[in-house]
Amino acid sequence: MWHGVGMPEMMDLVPAARQMAALLRGVGNDQLAAATPCEQSTLGDLVSHVDGASRAFTAAATKDLGPATAAPPPPDGGQLGSDWRTRIPAQLEALAAAWADPAAWQGTTEAGGVTLPADVAGRIALNELVLHGWDIARASGQPFACEPRSLQACLESLTVMYPPDQPQRREGIFGPPVEVPADAALVDRVVGLSGRDPVWTADR
């Protein structure tokens, strides 16, 4: 069980982290002002969010609690610096390696200034990689091919942590679920459950 009862199930963050790194390398500087499925964020802001989240969730895994795991400042694409295409992929590699340690999934930790079970933090880290990977792919016009195990893990954790029929638990995190056909692709089910429109495009 991953919700803090018994031995938590470890998840492999490597595929999602590698995909995110590849997507970031494919973002052009001229795209950083582009709209994204996250209505209040430009593509540059989302990249900035991934920058901070990769460091925060690495620290959460190693229980290095402090400034990195405290409530972060708002993401700002204007503050990325010139080395973000190499810096952030390296941070993503460190993130995946940190969560490969069984100890990362044990006990409690902190992320975003919130104390929570470490296994839940690991699931949230995976959700961040998958969902924002999809956001960045859509906003930058790149393909998104997440491996099924990561998608299934996200579907399960989103359903438990942010139930579609309990809007109070989703408030401030996800919008209302977007309905998709019963036979929709797994990625569309995950995206819809997170309140995103699976057919989102920048001109819609």
C-alpha positions as CSV (number, residue, x, y, z in Angstrom):
1,M,0.0,0.0,0.0
2,W,1.3,3.4,-0.8
3,H,-0.8,5.5,1.6
4,G,1.4,4.9,4.6
5,V,0.1,1.5,5.8
6,G,2.6,-1.3,5.8
7,M,5.5,-1.3,3.4
8,P,5.1,1.4,0.8
9,E,5.3,0.4,-2.9
10,M,8.3,2.0,-4.5
11,M,7.7,3.6,-7.9
12,D,10.4,4.0,-10.6
13,L,10.7,7.7,-11.5
14,V,13.4,7.2,-14.0
15,P,11.3,6.9,-17.2
16,A,9.2,10.0,-16.4
17,A,12.2,12.0,-15.3
18,R,14.1,11.1,-18.5
19,Q,11.1,12.0,-20.6
20,M,10.8,15.3,-18.9
21,A,14.5,16.0,-19.5
22,A,14.1,15.2,-23.2
23,L,11.0,17.5,-23.4
24,L,12.9,20.4,-21.8
25,R,15.7,20.1,-24.2
26,G,13.2,20.4,-27.0
27,V,11.8,23.7,-25.8
28,G,13.0,26.7,-27.8
29,N,13.7,30.1,-26.2
30,D,11.1,31.6,-28.5
31,Q,8.5,29.3,-26.9
32,L,8.9,30.3,-23.3
33,A,6.1,32.9,-23.5
34,A,3.7,30.3,-25.0
35,A,0.4,29.5,-23.3
36,T,0.0,26.1,-21.5
37,P,-2.8,23.9,-20.3
38,C,-2.1,25.5,-16.9
39,E,-4.0,28.7,-17.6
40,Q,-2.0,31.0,-15.3
41,S,1.4,29.8,-16.4
42,T,3.4,30.4,-19.5
43,L,5.7,27.6,-20.7
44,G,8.6,29.4,-19.1
45,D,6.8,29.5,-15.8
46,L,6.2,25.7,-16.0
47,V,9.8,25.1,-16.8
48,S,10.6,27.2,-13.7
49,H,8.2,25.1,-11.7
50,V,9.9,21.9,-12.8
51,D,13.2,23.5,-11.8
52,G,12.1,24.1,-8.3
53,A,10.1,20.9,-7.9
54,S,13.0,18.7,-9.0
55,R,15.1,20.2,-6.3
56,A,12.4,20.1,-3.7
57,F,11.4,16.5,-4.2
58,T,15.0,15.3,-4.3
59,A,15.4,16.9,-0.9
60,A,12.2,15.4,0.3
61,A,13.5,11.9,-0.8
62,T,16.8,12.4,1.2
63,K,14.9,14.0,4.1
64,D,17.1,17.1,3.7
65,L,14.4,19.3,5.1
66,G,14.9,23.1,4.9
67,P,14.7,25.9,2.4
68,A,14.3,23.4,-0.6
69,T,11.3,21.7,0.9
70,A,9.6,24.8,2.3
71,A,6.8,26.6,0.5
72,P,8.4,27.8,-2.8
73,P,8.1,31.2,-4.4
74,P,5.8,31.5,-7.5
75,P,7.5,30.0,-10.6
76,D,9.0,32.7,-12.9
77,G,10.1,31.9,-16.3
78,G,12.1,35.1,-16.4
79,Q,14.4,33.7,-13.7
80,L,15.5,30.5,-15.4
81,G,19.1,31.6,-16.3
82,S,21.0,30.6,-19.4
83,D,21.9,27.0,-18.3
84,W,18.4,25.6,-17.6
85,R,18.5,23.0,-20.4
86,T,21.5,21.3,-18.8
87,R,20.9,22.2,-15.2
88,I,17.3,21.0,-14.9
89,P,17.9,17.6,-16.6
90,A,20.8,17.0,-14.2
91,Q,18.4,17.8,-11.3
92,L,15.9,15.4,-12.7
93,E,18.5,12.6,-12.9
94,A,19.3,13.3,-9.2
95,L,15.6,13.2,-8.4
96,A,15.0,9.8,-9.9
97,A,18.2,8.4,-8.3
98,A,17.1,9.7,-4.9
99,W,13.7,8.0,-5.1
100,A,15.4,4.7,-6.2
101,D,16.6,4.4,-2.5
102,P,14.1,2.3,-0.5
103,A,14.7,4.7,2.5
104,A,13.2,7.5,0.5
105,W,9.8,5.9,0.8
106,Q,9.9,5.4,4.5
107,G,8.8,7.6,7.3
108,T,7.7,11.2,6.8
109,T,9.1,14.1,4.9
110,E,8.3,17.6,3.7
111,A,7.4,19.1,0.3
112,G,6.0,22.5,-0.4
113,G,6.1,23.3,3.3
114,V,3.7,20.4,4.1
115,T,4.7,17.4,6.2
116,L,3.4,14.2,4.7
117,P,4.2,10.5,4.4
118,A,7.3,9.9,2.3
119,D,5.6,7.4,0.1
120,V,2.9,10.0,-0.7
121,A,5.6,12.5,-1.5
122,G,7.1,10.0,-4.0
123,R,3.8,9.6,-5.7
124,I,3.3,13.3,-5.9
125,A,6.7,13.7,-7.5
126,L,5.8,11.1,-10.1
127,N,2.5,13.0,-10.8
128,E,4.4,16.2,-11.2
129,L,6.7,14.6,-13.8
130,V,3.9,13.0,-15.8
131,L,1.3,15.8,-15.7
132,H,3.7,18.7,-16.3
133,G,5.5,16.6,-18.9
134,W,2.2,16.4,-20.8
135,D,1.7,20.2,-20.3
136,I,5.1,21.0,-21.6
137,A,4.7,18.6,-24.6
138,R,1.4,20.2,-25.6
139,A,2.6,23.7,-25.1
140,S,5.8,23.2,-27.1
141,G,4.3,20.9,-29.9
142,Q,6.3,17.8,-28.9
143,P,5.0,14.2,-28.7
144,F,4.2,12.8,-25.3
145,A,4.8,9.0,-24.9
146,C,4.7,8.2,-21.2
147,E,5.2,4.6,-20.3
148,P,2.1,2.8,-19.1
149,R,3.2,1.9,-15.5
150,S,3.8,5.6,-14.7
151,L,0.4,6.5,-16.2
152,Q,-1.3,3.8,-14.2
153,A,0.4,4.8,-11.0
154,C,-0.7,8.4,-11.6
155,L,-4.3,7.3,-12.3
156,E,-4.4,5.4,-9.0
157,S,-2.9,8.1,-6.9
158,L,-4.9,10.9,-8.3
159,T,-8.1,8.9,-7.8
160,V,-7.2,8.3,-4.1
161,M,-5.8,11.6,-3.2
162,Y,-8.0,13.9,-5.3
163,P,-11.3,12.0,-5.7
164,P,-13.5,13.3,-8.6
165,D,-16.5,13.4,-6.3
166,Q,-14.8,15.4,-3.5
167,P,-14.2,18.9,-4.9
168,Q,-13.0,20.2,-1.5
169,R,-10.0,17.9,-1.7
170,R,-9.1,19.1,-5.2
171,E,-9.5,22.8,-4.5
172,G,-6.5,24.9,-5.3
173,I,-4.8,21.8,-6.8
174,F,-6.9,20.5,-9.7
175,G,-10.0,21.8,-11.4
176,P,-13.1,19.7,-11.9
177,P,-12.4,16.4,-13.8
178,V,-12.8,16.6,-17.6
179,E,-15.0,13.7,-18.8
180,V,-13.4,11.4,-21.3
181,P,-14.9,8.3,-23.1
182,A,-14.9,5.1,-21.2
183,D,-12.5,3.6,-23.8
184,A,-10.2,6.6,-23.8
185,A,-6.4,6.1,-23.9
186,L,-4.8,5.8,-20.4
187,V,-3.0,9.1,-20.9
188,D,-6.3,10.9,-21.6
189,R,-7.9,9.4,-18.5
190,V,-5.0,10.6,-16.4
191,V,-5.1,14.1,-17.9
192,G,-8.9,14.4,-17.7
193,L,-8.8,13.3,-14.0
194,S,-6.4,16.1,-13.3
195,G,-8.8,18.7,-14.7
196,R,-7.0,19.1,-18.0
197,D,-8.7,18.8,-21.4
198,P,-6.9,16.0,-23.3
199,V,-7.5,17.7,-26.6
200,W,-6.1,21.1,-25.4
201,T,-4.2,23.2,-28.0
202,A,-2.8,26.7,-27.6
203,D,-5.4,28.1,-30.0
204,R,-8.5,26.7,-28.1
